[in-house]
Amino acid sequence: MKLSISMAGIRPQNWLTLYNSIPNATALPKEEHELVIVGPYAPPPELLEKGNFVFIQDWGNPTRCYQLGVLHSKGEYVLTGIADDGVFSPTQSADKALDILVNSSHKKVVSFTYTESRSLRKIKPNKMSWKTGGHPWMKALSSIPDDYLLVMAFSMRRDYLMKTGYMDCRFEYGGLALPDFAIRLQNDGADVVMGERVMDLVLEFGGSHQTIEDAFKDHDFPLFNQLYSQEIRDEVHFDNWKQAPEVWSRRFPGGKS
């Protein structure tokens, strides 16, 4: 199999629409790509009938779920870091990334842009900086080079992704686990280039998203600062997901339900 599209997911009501938008990203036949989603809630029955859809049930935090998605992927290349609150952009982003990756060294990484809007009916350009130095909270840490590219949604070889360790599951959420991953990648000599817009996402505040906001502010941001207040970032092993709790108590205080 050529490509695995892998993600953590909490919104099964969106998954069929997301799956149906995959042709916006790749023209690969269904035998050559798959969608792998890891999360607590079962998918719609019609998705389970698709031959290239894989669901792994897990109640852990999002970083643990992202790791499990890659673990259960079968593609030579992986597209991940994406979320289930939107659709694939009509840019053939995955195919264009593959064109770059198959003709490059194993350390080549294609980082995608994406949009976040209040509605998919009115998509707004994403104005965030894609360099570490464009974010004051990273620029203030001397152990982080200013010219590294962020890797939030991306595609790369699966074997190299696993070798790097991917997400440090001490982070609860990808919002800072992914910048940490980007820094470790480029410290390892990865060649990161920018690709197309991969997804158009719906911006959420409060409600069920409050859990993510709390994790970012109360846990992940202090952890990021702690890790990069040191000159040498410790190594991350792929199977570190096993140390993350099986149930993310911040979202599921009563356990699995």
N, C-alpha and C positions, 0 to 999 in steps of 0.2 A: 504494500500500500504506500502511496506517495505522501499523502497529507492527512494529519489528524488535527481537527479543530477542537480544542479542549478548553473547558471553562468550569468554574464553580457556578452553581445556579441555585436561586431561591425563588424564582418566579415561573413555575411550570406553565402558567397561563400564557406566557409569552413564547414558549419554546417552539411551537409549531410554526408560528410566523417567522421566528428566527431561522429555523431549519429551511423554510421555503425561500428565504432570502440568500441562501448560500450561493446560488448561481450568480449573484451580483459580485461575488468574490472569486469564484473559480469555475472554469468550464470542465474541470476534471470529471470523468464519469464516476458514478456512485461507487464503483468497485475500487476506485483509486483515492477516495476521501471518506472521512467519517466525522461525525459530530459526537464528542464525548462530553457529557455533563455529569458533574458530581454535586450532590446536594441532598437535603433531607426529604424533599417531597417528590412523590412519584410523578412521572411524566404523563401526558395525555395518552390514552391507549393507541391512538393512530400513529404516534411517534414510535412506539414499541414495535410496530409492524414494519418500520423502515429497516432495510437491511444494513444500513450504514449509520445507525444511531445506537449509542451505547450509554446506558445510565448506570451509575454507581451510587448507591445510597450511602450517605455519610452525614453525621450530625456535627462534625467538627467545624472549626473556624474556617474562613475562606481560604487561608493560605494552605492549610492541610488539604482542603478539597482540590485546590489547583495542583498540588503535588500528586494526589491520587489520580487526577485526570491524565497527567502526563504518564504516570506509571502504567495505566491501563490503555494508553494509546498504542497503535500499531504502525503508525506512519513513519516513514524515514524522516520526514520533516513535520514540525509541530507549529501550529498557529495558536497562540494562547495569550493570557493576560487580559482577554476580553471579558465582557460582562453580558448578562442575559436580559438587560433592560433596553434593548434596541434591536436594530437590524443591520445587516451588512450593507455597506455603501455600494452604489453601482459603479465601482471603479476597477473591478477585476484585480483587486489588491493582492490576493493570495497568489494568483498566477504570475503577476509581475514580480512578486517577491521570489517565487520559485525560479523564475528566469535568472535572477541574480544569484540565488543560493547554489543552484546546481553547477554553476560555472565559477565558483569561488572556493576558497579554502574552507575547512570545516569550522573555522572560527568566525565566519561571516554571519552577521545578524541583521535582519531588516526590521527596523522599528517603525510602526505605523502611527499615523495621526488618527484622530477621531473627533467627533463633535459631541457636545452635551448641550441639549436644548430642552426647554420645558415641554415642547411638543415636536413630534416628528413632522408635523405639518409646516413648521417654520424652523428650519435648521439654521443655526447660527455658527459661524466659523469659530474654531477654537483658537484663542489668542495666547494660550500659555506658551512659555518658553520651553523648548525641547532640549536645552542645555542646563547642566547642573548649576552653572554660574548665573543663570537667569533667575534663580530662586534664593532670596536672601538667607533663608534658614540653612541652605546647603553651602552657600558662598561663605558663611561665617565659620564653617568648619574647615580648618587648614588641611585636614587629611583627604579632602575631596577636591580633585582637580576641577577647575572651572569649565573646561571644554569637553567634558564627557556628555554624550547624548543620553537622554532618558529612554528607557525601554519599558513602556507601559503595556502596549499591545504589540506583539512582535511575532516573527517567524524565524526559525533556525533549525539546524539538525537536532533531532531528538537525542542522539547519543551524546553530543556535546552539551546539550542542555542538562542532561542528567549528571554528566561529569562535573559541571560547575556547582551542582547542588540545588539549583533553582531557588525557590523561596526559603528563607529562614523562617520556620514556623513558630518561632518565638514572637514574630509579628502576627497579629490576629487578622490583619486585613492587607490587601495588596497595595493600598495607597502609598505605603512607605516600604513594604517588602519589595516592591518592584523597583523603586529608585535604588534601594540597597543592592538588588540583583544587578542592575545596570552598572553600578560602580564596581562590583566584584568582577563582572564580565570584562570590563575594560581594563581593570587591573591585571587580568589574566591575558590581555593582549587581543581580545576580541575586536573585530573590525565592524563597527555598527554604522549602518547607513540608514537614511530616512526613506521610507516607502510611501505608498499612497494612503489616503484616508480609508480606514478599514471598516469602521462602524459609525452609525449615528445613534447616539444614546439619549435616553430621557433623563434629564436632571431631576433628582429627588432630594427633598429635604424633610426632616422630621419623620414621623410615622415609623414604619419598619426600618427606614434608613437611619433612624436615630442611633440604633445599635452600632452602625458603622462609624458614625460621627463620634460616639463616645469612645469606641476602641481606638480611633485615630488620636484623639486628644488626650485620653487618660492613660493609655498604655503604649501605643506604637511610637508616638512622637518622642516621649522620654527615652524609649529604648533606642531609637535611631540616634539621638544625640549622645547617648551613652556609648554606643558602638563606635561612633566616629569622633569622639573626643580622644580616642586612642589613635596612635599613628599607624598601627597595624590591625587590620580587620581580620578576625579569626575565620578559619575555613568553615564552610557549610557543607554538610553531606546530604545527599538527596533523601536518604531515609530518616532525616530529622523529623519528618511528619509523624513518626511513631511516638515521639515525645510530646506531641500536642494532644490535649484531652480529646477523647472520642466524642464528647458532647460539648459544644461551645456554650458554656453556662451564661455568658453575657446575653446571648439570644434565646437560649432555652434553659432558664433558671430552674424549671421543674423537670428537666431531663427530656428524653425523647417524647414527643407528643404530636 
